[in-house]
Amino acid sequence: MDPFSDVFTAMRVRSALYCRMEATAPWGVKFPGSPHAKFGLVTRGSCWLEVAGEPSPIPLRGGDCYVVAPDVGITVR
């Protein structure tokens, strides 16, 4: 299996919501805390990941991905 399949299998993923987004500044998407984990992949360009409860945003660029635990809100800019 590929690494993503291994991670999703270990997380016991039962369903998924997929969207593809291309954006230019200024932009941002906020995902409130929910009972579901969040996964994202940056294929090109760069953005910032703001995680509820964390003091500083995390810079992401093409090739980076993130997994956020359930009940944690995030903003991607």
C-alpha positions in Angstrom: 0.0 0.0 0.0 1.0 3.6 -0.4 1.7 5.7 2.7 -1.6 7.6 2.6 -3.6 4.3 2.4 -1.6 3.1 5.5 -2.5 6.2 7.4 -6.1 6.2 6.5 -6.4 2.5 7.3 -4.9 3.0 10.7 -7.3 5.9 11.3 -10.2 3.7 10.3 -11.5 6.2 7.7 -15.0 5.2 6.7 -15.9 8.2 4.5 -14.3 11.2 2.9 -15.2 14.6 1.6 -12.9 15.8 -1.3 -12.5 19.2 -2.8 -9.8 20.7 -5.0 -9.1 24.4 -4.6 -7.0 26.9 -6.4 -6.8 30.3 -4.8 -4.9 33.5 -4.9 -4.4 36.1 -2.1 -6.3 37.1 -0.2 -8.1 33.9 0.6 -8.9 31.6 3.6 -11.0 28.7 4.6 -12.1 28.0 8.1 -13.1 24.5 9.3 -14.6 24.4 12.8 -13.9 21.6 15.2 -16.0 18.6 14.3 -16.0 14.9 15.2 -14.0 14.2 12.1 -10.2 14.4 11.5 -9.0 16.7 8.7 -6.4 15.9 6.1 -4.9 18.3 3.6 -2.3 18.2 0.9 -0.6 21.2 -0.7 0.4 20.2 -4.3 1.9 23.6 -5.3 2.3 27.1 -3.9 2.2 27.9 -0.3 -0.3 28.6 2.6 -0.5 28.9 6.3 -2.2 26.4 8.6 -3.7 27.9 11.8 -4.7 25.3 14.4 -7.0 26.2 17.3 -5.1 26.4 20.5 -1.7 26.7 18.8 0.1 30.1 19.2 1.6 30.3 15.7 0.5 29.4 12.2 2.4 26.7 10.4 3.8 27.4 6.9 3.0 24.8 4.3 4.3 24.6 0.7 3.9 22.2 -2.3 4.5 18.6 -1.1 3.5 19.2 2.5 0.4 17.6 4.0 -1.3 17.7 7.4 -3.6 15.6 9.5 -5.6 17.3 12.3 -7.3 15.4 15.1 -11.1 15.4 15.5 -12.6 18.3 17.5 -9.8 20.7 16.5 -10.7 23.7 14.4 -8.3 24.9 11.6 -8.0 27.8 9.2 -6.0 27.5 6.0 -4.9 30.8 4.4 
